[in-house]
Amino acid sequence: MALGFDPALYWSITPREMDALRKGAVRRLRREHDQMMAAAWWSGVIAKSQKTPPLERLLSREAQHRQTPEEKLAIVQQWASVAAKR
């Protein structure tokens, strides 16, 4: 399996446990990526390259969009609309 789990493990755990393992593996892979990119960035700084990109652009951090009150209201209205149709 791509995340490094034993395929036999799949049949011995619940879907919730598999999801927790998957999320943990994704966090581990992102952390490893960030460590490698930080090392590469520092290598560039040490070598005094002319145009070193900001480290933040190299890291895998997902941009977090904060919802405005209007966006939250629109989502709740969509939920209500779907619930009313059931």
Secondary structure as GFF3:
##gff-version 3
##sequence-region A 1 86
A	DSSP	three_ten_helix	7	12	.	.	.	ID=ss1
A	DSSP	alpha_helix	15	46	.	.	.	ID=ss2
A	DSSP	alpha_helix	55	58	.	.	.	ID=ss3
A	DSSP	alpha_helix	69	85	.	.	.	ID=ss4
###
